[in-house]
Amino acid sequence: MTNTPKPTLYDQDFYLWLEETAALLKAGTFEKLDVENLVEEIECMGRSEKKSVESNLEVILVHLLKYKYQPKKRSNSWRVTLLEHRRRLKRDFRISPSLKRYFLEIFAECYQGARKLASVAKAMAITTFPLASPFTPEQVLDEDFLPE
């Protein structure tokens, strides 16, 4: 007979685990906390926030490239996408201002990803797009900026 560990509340009912963890924290009953899973969840939340910044930035950059390099195909749906993802980033920065620093750190890397995505999506040679971003971080976040 193997000695299998008893499933924890974290494994059985995540939402209930969250509620109980919050109650324990509010009550100051720290010795009863499931610290290992709590730390894991907090670290996961941070990674998720960073992924959101990367994803929104790449979407904006792809659409700015499409807008600039395919002027005859410009559409309102591209403008809506730009506005939506810019607002998502601004909301993220308002809630977590330190994410703006991360945005600046990964800007060039995300541009390279966006350059490749735009090339594939529009069946255009990657060399169509400049090696360095033709857009500044400020332009990327400016809801009114559209390239010529």
N, CA, C and O of each residue as an XYZ file, in Angstrom:
592
protein
N       0.834     -1.176      0.000
C       0.000      0.000      0.000
C       0.891      1.256      0.000
O       1.711      1.442      0.899
N       0.718      2.109     -1.017
C       1.536      3.318     -1.096
C       0.927      4.413     -0.238
O      -0.282      4.476     -0.016
N       1.789      5.243      0.218
C       1.369      6.338      1.074
C       1.240      7.601      0.223
O       2.174      8.400      0.163
N       0.080      7.793     -0.442
C      -0.124      8.962     -1.300
C      -0.557     10.140     -0.441
O      -1.373      9.994      0.470
N       0.000     11.311     -0.742
C      -0.360     12.480      0.056
C      -1.829     12.862     -0.157
O      -2.373     12.716     -1.252
N      -2.435     13.339      0.884
C      -3.820     13.787      0.833
C      -3.884     15.086      0.022
O      -3.099     16.003      0.265
N      -4.806     15.173     -0.932
C      -4.912     16.411     -1.715
C      -5.223     17.606     -0.810
O      -6.021     17.512      0.122
N      -4.580     18.711     -1.107
C      -4.799     19.928     -0.328
C      -5.999     20.685     -0.887
O      -6.488     20.384     -1.976
N      -6.464     21.669     -0.125
C      -7.563     22.509     -0.589
C      -7.166     23.199     -1.896
O      -7.993     23.359     -2.794
N      -5.912     23.603     -1.997
C      -5.391     24.230     -3.220
C      -5.619     23.321     -4.426
O      -5.979     23.798     -5.502
N      -5.412     22.025     -4.255
C      -5.588     21.051     -5.339
C      -7.061     20.737     -5.602
O      -7.435     20.420     -6.731
N      -7.886     20.823     -4.578
C      -9.284     20.411     -4.696
C     -10.217     21.531     -5.154
O     -11.124     21.297     -5.952
N      -9.995     22.756     -4.646
C     -10.907     23.868     -4.931
C     -10.115     25.173     -4.866
O     -10.003     25.789     -3.806
N      -9.578     25.579     -5.989
C      -8.703     26.744     -6.045
C      -9.393     28.003     -5.539
O      -8.806     28.756     -4.763
N     -10.629     28.242     -5.967
C     -11.320     29.451     -5.551
C     -11.530     29.483     -4.043
O     -11.325     30.517     -3.407
N     -11.936     28.361     -3.473
C     -12.114     28.292     -2.029
C     -10.774     28.521     -1.320
O     -10.719     29.179     -0.281
N      -9.701     27.975     -1.888
C      -8.362     28.198     -1.328
C      -8.036     29.691     -1.313
O      -7.489     30.201     -0.335
N      -8.376     30.392     -2.406
C      -8.144     31.838     -2.470
C      -8.923     32.569     -1.375
O      -8.382     33.439     -0.692
N     -10.192     32.208     -1.216
C     -11.018     32.856     -0.199
C     -10.451     32.629      1.197
O     -10.363     33.555      2.004
N     -10.074     31.397      1.467
C      -9.539     31.073      2.792
C      -8.184     31.736      3.024
O      -7.895     32.188      4.132
N      -7.368     31.796      2.001
C      -6.068     32.452      2.128
C      -6.253     33.934      2.428
O      -5.564     34.484      3.287
N      -7.174     34.581      1.730
C      -7.449     35.993      1.972
C      -7.955     36.200      3.412
O      -7.550     37.146      4.086
N      -8.825     35.326      3.862
C      -9.349     35.433      5.234
C      -8.234     35.259      6.265
O      -8.189     35.984      7.259
N      -7.343     34.310      6.036
C      -6.222     34.087      6.958
C      -5.297     35.304      6.995
O      -4.819     35.697      8.060
N      -5.050     35.893      5.831
C      -4.205     37.087      5.772
C      -4.862     38.253      6.510
O      -4.208     38.957      7.279
N      -6.152     38.449      6.273
C      -6.873     39.541      6.944
C      -6.869     39.366      8.457
O      -6.760     40.334      9.209
N      -6.989     38.119      8.886
C      -7.035     37.832     10.321
C      -5.650     37.826     10.956
O      -5.529     37.793     12.181
N      -4.617     37.857     10.139
C      -3.258     37.809     10.666
C      -2.860     36.428     11.161
O      -1.950     36.296     11.979
N      -3.538     35.406     10.670
C      -3.268     34.021     11.064
C      -2.255     33.433     10.082
O      -2.569     32.512      9.330
N      -1.056     33.967     10.098
C      -0.039     33.627      9.106
C       0.470     32.198      9.233
O       0.876     31.598      8.238
N       0.454     31.652     10.427
C       0.966     30.293     10.627
C       0.110     29.236      9.936
O       0.570     28.113      9.724
N      -1.116     29.575      9.584
C      -2.006     28.616      8.919
C      -1.965     28.749      7.394
O      -2.624     27.988      6.685
N      -1.202     29.701      6.898
C      -1.131     29.919      5.448
C      -0.426     28.774      4.732
O       0.504     28.163      5.257
N      -0.888     28.509      3.538
C      -0.240     27.566      2.623
C       0.800     28.399      1.859
O       0.576     28.794      0.715
N       1.921     28.652      2.504
C       2.927     29.595      1.994
C       3.486     29.159      0.637
O       3.652     29.989     -0.258
N       3.771     27.889      0.481
C       4.368     27.410     -0.765
C       3.485     27.741     -1.968
O       3.976     28.268     -2.966
N       2.208     27.442     -1.886
C       1.302     27.727     -3.003
C       1.018     29.224     -3.136
O       0.809     29.720     -4.243
N       1.010     29.938     -2.019
C       0.797     31.380     -2.059
C       1.938     32.069     -2.808
O       1.693     32.929     -3.654
N       3.157     31.701     -2.508
C       4.322     32.268     -3.204
C       4.260     31.940     -4.693
O       4.519     32.802     -5.533
N       3.921     30.707     -5.016
C       3.822     30.291     -6.420
C       2.789     31.131     -7.168
O       3.034     31.554     -8.297
N       1.648     31.371     -6.550
C       0.593     32.154     -7.197
C       1.001     33.612     -7.390
O       0.701     34.211     -8.423
N       1.678     34.178     -6.410
C       2.129     35.573     -6.534
C       3.149     35.705     -7.662
O       3.089     36.653     -8.445
N       4.083     34.762     -7.747
C       5.073     34.787     -8.830
C       4.391     34.625    -10.178
O       4.773     35.274    -11.152
N       3.396     33.774    -10.240
C       2.656     33.539    -11.479
C       1.921     34.810    -11.916
O       1.867     35.127    -13.104
N       1.365     35.523    -10.956
C       0.668     36.774    -11.267
C       1.619     37.778    -11.908
O       1.247     38.459    -12.864
N       2.832     37.875    -11.396
C       3.817     38.791    -11.965
C       4.176     38.424    -13.391
O       4.282     39.293    -14.257
N       4.362     37.134    -13.634
C       4.670     36.677    -15.002
C       3.508     36.975    -15.945
O       3.720     37.356    -17.097
N       2.308     36.806    -15.466
C       1.120     37.058    -16.275
C       1.025     38.530    -16.669
O       0.685     38.845    -17.809
N       1.322     39.424    -15.744
C       1.289     40.857    -16.036
C       2.316     41.210    -17.116
O       2.031     41.995    -18.020
N       3.497     40.631    -17.016
C       4.537     40.886    -18.016
C       4.137     40.347    -19.386
O       4.364     41.002    -20.403
N       3.545     39.159    -19.413
C       3.091     38.577    -20.686
C       2.043     39.463    -21.345
O       2.024     39.610    -22.567
N       1.181     40.047    -20.539
C       0.151     40.939    -21.068
C       0.781     42.157    -21.735
O       0.350     42.565    -22.814
N       1.794     42.739    -21.104
C       2.487     43.889    -21.691
C       3.118     43.492    -23.019
O       2.965     44.201    -24.014
N       3.822     42.369    -23.043
C       4.470     41.903    -24.274
C       3.455     41.680    -25.386
O       3.661     42.117    -26.518
N       2.376     41.008    -25.067
C       1.357     40.680    -26.061
C       0.716     41.942    -26.638
O       0.596     42.080    -27.856
N       0.306     42.856    -25.769
C      -0.320     44.088    -26.248
C       0.647     44.930    -27.061
O       0.257     45.516    -28.071
N       1.896     44.999    -26.638
C       2.899     45.763    -27.374
C       3.117     45.178    -28.766
O       3.172     45.923    -29.745
N       3.239     43.873    -28.867
C       3.433     43.255    -30.185
C       2.248     43.496    -31.104
O       2.432     43.767    -32.290
N       1.036     43.401    -30.576
C      -0.156     43.641    -31.401
C      -0.135     45.071    -31.939
O      -0.415     45.300    -33.115
N       0.194     46.022    -31.083
C       0.251     47.420    -31.522
C       1.312     47.598    -32.604
O       1.056     48.216    -33.637
N       2.492     47.059    -32.365
C       3.577     47.208    -33.337
C       3.240     46.563    -34.678
O       3.524     47.142    -35.726
N       2.645     45.385    -34.661
C       2.238     44.723    -35.911
C       1.266     45.611    -36.677
O       1.408     45.797    -37.885
N       0.282     46.155    -35.976
C      -0.719     46.969    -36.664
C      -0.149     48.312    -37.138
O      -0.570     48.832    -38.171
N       0.792     48.866    -36.396
C       1.445     50.088    -36.878
C       2.255     49.802    -38.144
O       2.257     50.602    -39.079
N       2.935     48.668    -38.168
C       3.689     48.289    -39.371
C       2.745     48.083    -40.554
O       3.006     48.575    -41.652
N       1.662     47.363    -40.334
C       0.698     47.141    -41.408
C       0.146     48.480    -41.906
O       0.019     48.703    -43.110
N      -0.174     49.355    -40.969
C      -0.736     50.654    -41.323
C       0.251     51.478    -42.148
O      -0.132     52.128    -43.120
N       1.515     51.445    -41.755
C       2.541     52.232    -42.448
C       2.895     51.648    -43.816
O       3.041     52.387    -44.789
N       3.032     50.332    -43.890
C       3.566     49.715    -45.101
C       2.504     49.152    -46.039
O       2.833     48.648    -47.113
N       1.254     49.230    -45.650
C       0.180     48.825    -46.558
C      -0.934     49.874    -46.527
O      -2.059     49.586    -46.122
N      -0.607     51.089    -46.959
C      -1.581     52.182    -46.848
C      -2.885     51.940    -47.607
O      -3.930     52.458    -47.212
N      -2.841     51.176    -48.674
C      -4.061     50.924    -49.451
C      -5.003     49.955    -48.758
O      -6.172     49.854    -49.132
N      -4.511     49.241    -47.754
C      -5.342     48.266    -47.056
C      -5.778     48.745    -45.667
O      -6.347     47.974    -44.894
N      -5.515     49.994    -45.355
C      -5.874     50.534    -44.041
C      -7.370     50.368    -43.800
O      -8.197     50.551    -44.693
N      -7.679     50.015    -42.560
C      -9.092     49.818    -42.231
C      -9.387     50.327    -40.828
O      -8.490     50.500    -40.003
N     -10.660     50.559    -40.587
C     -11.075     50.976    -39.250
C     -10.824     49.874    -38.236
O     -10.588     50.167    -37.064
N     -10.869     48.617    -38.653
C     -10.617     47.530    -37.703
C      -9.175     47.589    -37.196
O      -8.918     47.260    -36.038
N      -8.237     48.000    -38.040
C      -6.854     48.172    -37.593
C      -6.789     49.284    -36.543
O      -6.095     49.154    -35.535
N      -7.519     50.378    -36.790
C      -7.520     51.505    -35.849
C      -8.162     51.112    -34.522
O      -7.704     51.518    -33.454
N      -9.223     50.321    -34.602
C      -9.878     49.847    -33.374
C      -8.919     48.969    -32.573
O      -8.822     49.100    -31.353
N      -8.213     48.078    -33.263
C      -7.251     47.202    -32.593
C      -6.159     48.028    -31.924
O      -5.790     47.761    -30.781
N      -5.641     49.031    -32.633
C      -4.624     49.903    -32.050
C      -5.142     50.598    -30.789
O      -4.466     50.619    -29.761
N      -6.325     51.154    -30.877
C      -6.902     51.864    -29.736
C      -7.123     50.921    -28.553
O      -6.782     51.251    -27.417
N      -7.687     49.764    -28.822
C      -7.964     48.796    -27.756
C      -6.693     48.376    -27.018
O      -6.668     48.370    -25.787
N      -5.649     48.027    -27.752
C      -4.421     47.532    -27.118
C      -3.615     48.657    -26.465
O      -2.922     48.424    -25.474
N      -3.698     49.852    -27.001
C      -3.070     50.996    -26.339
C      -3.756     51.270    -25.001
O      -3.098     51.552    -24.000
N      -5.066     51.186    -24.997
C      -5.801     51.414    -23.747
C      -5.509     50.324    -22.721
O      -5.439     50.596    -21.523
N      -5.340     49.105    -23.185
C      -4.979     48.019    -22.268
C      -3.645     48.308    -21.596
O      -3.504     48.146    -20.384
N      -2.657     48.742    -22.397
C      -1.350     49.065    -21.824
C      -1.449     50.233    -20.847
O      -0.877     50.183    -19.758
N      -2.165     51.270    -21.228
C      -2.296     52.423    -20.333
C      -2.966     52.025    -19.021
O      -2.582     52.505    -17.955
N      -3.956     51.157    -19.097
C      -4.628     50.681    -17.879
C      -3.649     49.880    -17.025
O      -3.603     50.042    -15.806
N      -2.862     49.012    -17.675
C      -1.850     48.243    -16.933
C      -0.859     49.171    -16.240
O      -0.492     48.936    -15.089
N      -0.423     50.225    -16.931
C       0.561     51.153    -16.361
C      -0.044     52.000    -15.244
O       0.651     52.385    -14.304
N      -1.336     52.287    -15.349
C      -2.001     53.045    -14.291
C      -2.097     52.202    -13.020
O      -1.888     52.703    -11.915
N      -2.415     50.919    -13.187
C      -2.559     50.022    -12.039
C      -1.193     49.622    -11.480
O      -1.011     49.531    -10.266
N      -0.240     49.385    -12.380
C       1.114     48.948    -11.988
C       2.148     49.781    -12.741
O       2.665     49.341    -13.767
N       2.455     50.975    -12.245
C       3.382     51.861    -12.954
C       4.743     51.238    -13.258
O       5.379     51.617    -14.242
N       5.204     50.294    -12.441
C       6.513     49.683    -12.684
C       6.529     48.870    -13.980
O       7.604     48.568    -14.499
N       5.368     48.513    -14.507
C       5.333     47.780    -15.776
C       5.786     48.646    -16.944
O       6.197     48.115    -17.975
N       5.721     49.955    -16.808
C       6.188     50.848    -17.879
C       7.688     50.652    -18.100
O       8.167     50.684    -19.233
N       8.417     50.451    -17.008
C       9.858     50.191    -17.117
C      10.087     48.896    -17.900
O      10.975     48.828    -18.750
N       9.286     47.876    -17.612
C       9.404     46.606    -18.339
C       9.073     46.803    -19.821
O       9.749     46.246    -20.685
N       8.051     47.583    -20.113
C       7.666     47.911    -21.487
C       8.861     48.483    -22.252
O       9.124     48.094    -23.390
N       9.574     49.403    -21.619
C      10.734     50.024    -22.262
C      11.872     49.015    -22.438
O      12.582     49.050    -23.443
N      12.045     48.125    -21.471
C      13.104     47.108    -21.544
C      12.896     46.143    -22.707
O      13.858     45.725    -23.350
N      11.649     45.791    -22.975
C      11.369     44.767    -23.993
C      10.923     45.348    -25.328
O      10.578     44.608    -26.249
N      10.929     46.664    -25.431
C      10.420     47.317    -26.638
C      11.111     46.803    -27.903
O      10.442     46.385    -28.848
N      12.432     46.831    -27.924
C      13.180     46.422    -29.130
C      12.948     44.948    -29.447
O      12.800     44.579    -30.612
N      12.918     44.110    -28.420
C      12.681     42.676    -28.623
C      11.278     42.431    -29.199
O      11.109     41.622    -30.111
N      10.295     43.123    -28.670
C       8.929     42.964    -29.175
C       8.809     43.480    -30.605
O       8.055     42.932    -31.410
N       9.552     44.528    -30.911
C       9.533     45.025    -32.292
C      10.024     43.940    -33.248
O       9.446     43.754    -34.319
N      11.076     43.228    -32.876
C      11.588     42.162    -33.754
C      10.531     41.073    -33.958
O      10.372     40.554    -35.063
N       9.821     40.736    -32.898
C       8.736     39.757    -33.025
C       7.621     40.278    -33.906
O       7.085     39.543    -34.735
N       7.266     41.546    -33.732
C       6.200     42.150    -34.526
C       6.596     42.244    -35.993
O       5.766     42.044    -36.881
N       7.838     42.543    -36.240
C       8.368     42.629    -37.601
C       8.189     41.288    -38.315
O       7.753     41.235    -39.465
N       8.529     40.218    -37.616
C       8.385     38.868    -38.187
C       6.902     38.528    -38.402
O       6.529     38.006    -39.452
N       6.073     38.823    -37.416
C       4.637     38.539    -37.540
C       4.011     39.323    -38.693
O       3.221     38.775    -39.462
N       4.361     40.594    -38.813
C       3.813     41.408    -39.901
C       4.255     40.872    -41.254
O       3.481     40.870    -42.211
N       5.486     40.425    -41.330
C       6.020     39.863    -42.567
C       5.232     38.626    -42.987
O       4.846     38.491    -44.148
N       5.001     37.740    -42.052
C       4.275     36.499    -42.352
C       2.805     36.799    -42.641
O       2.249     36.287    -43.613
N       2.176     37.619    -41.811
C       0.746     37.906    -41.951
C       0.427     38.582    -43.277
O      -0.626     38.337    -43.867
N       1.311     39.411    -43.733
C       1.050     40.168    -44.965
C       1.831     39.642    -46.172
O       1.829     40.260    -47.236
N       2.496     38.501    -46.000
C       3.281     37.891    -47.078
C       4.217     38.918    -47.730
O       4.294     39.041    -48.953
N       4.912     39.634    -46.870
C       5.876     40.628    -47.326
C       7.249     40.213    -46.824
O       7.368     39.612    -45.756
N       8.280     40.530    -47.585
C       9.642     40.226    -47.151
C       9.930     40.956    -45.853
O       9.570     42.123    -45.695
N      10.575     40.274    -44.932
C      10.887     40.894    -43.644
C      11.759     42.131    -43.819
O      11.729     43.040    -42.989
N      12.533     42.164    -44.897
C      13.395     43.320    -45.165
C      12.590     44.568    -45.538
O      13.138     45.668    -45.607
N      11.293     44.393    -45.776
C      10.415     45.539    -46.028
C      10.405     46.459    -44.813
O      10.288     47.678    -44.936
N      10.530     45.851    -43.645
C      10.433     46.586    -42.393
C      11.826     46.891    -41.857
O      12.702     46.026    -41.884
N      12.038     48.104    -41.373
C      13.369     48.453    -40.865
C      13.780     47.575    -39.685
O      12.939     47.066    -38.944
N      15.079     47.412    -39.533
C      15.621     46.588    -38.458
C      15.299     47.172    -37.084
O      15.002     46.430    -36.148
N      15.356     48.482    -36.962
C      14.996     49.150    -35.711
C      13.600     49.740    -35.860
O      13.194     50.125    -36.956
N      12.890     49.806    -34.783
C      11.513     50.305    -34.823
C      11.444     51.729    -35.367
O      12.173     52.610    -34.911
N      10.568     51.948    -36.341
C      10.367     53.312    -36.834
C       9.454     54.123    -35.904
O       9.199     55.304    -36.139
N       8.974     53.472    -34.856
C       8.062     54.108    -33.908
C       8.726     54.205    -32.540
O       9.420     53.284    -32.108
N       8.510     55.312    -31.876
C       9.042     55.471    -30.525
C       8.054     54.859    -29.528
O       6.883     54.667    -29.854
N       8.519     54.558    -28.330
C       7.585     54.067    -27.306
C       6.437     55.055    -27.062
O       5.305     54.638    -26.819
N       6.723     56.354    -27.126
C       5.683     57.361    -26.926
C       4.631     57.295    -28.031
O       3.435     57.414    -27.763
N       5.077     57.107    -29.273
C       4.132     56.990    -30.386
C       3.279     55.736    -30.245
O       2.082     55.755    -30.529
N       3.893     54.663    -29.811
C       3.167     53.404    -29.645
C       2.025     53.572    -28.647
O       0.954     52.993    -28.827
N       2.245     54.351    -27.607
C       1.216     54.546    -26.579
C       0.240     55.677    -26.894
O      -0.811     55.774    -26.261
N       0.570     56.526    -27.854
C      -0.268     57.677    -28.191
C      -1.495     57.218    -28.978
O      -1.365     56.745    -30.108
N      -2.675     57.354    -28.392
C      -3.909     56.895    -29.007
C      -4.198     57.593    -30.330
O      -4.940     57.061    -31.155
N      -3.635     58.756    -30.544
C      -3.903     59.524    -31.763
C      -2.843     59.341    -32.850
O      -3.018     59.802    -33.978
N      -1.747     58.669    -32.506
C      -0.675     58.519    -33.491
C      -1.010     57.423    -34.500
O      -1.369     56.301    -34.143
N      -0.880     57.791    -35.768
C      -0.961     56.828    -36.870
C       0.157     57.195    -37.852
O       0.316     58.364    -38.203
N       0.924     56.203    -38.289
C       2.017     56.513    -39.220
C       1.479     56.922    -40.587
O       0.369     56.561    -40.977
N       2.294     57.679    -41.291
C       1.892     58.110    -42.639
C       2.226     57.046    -43.641
O       1.967     57.217    -44.832
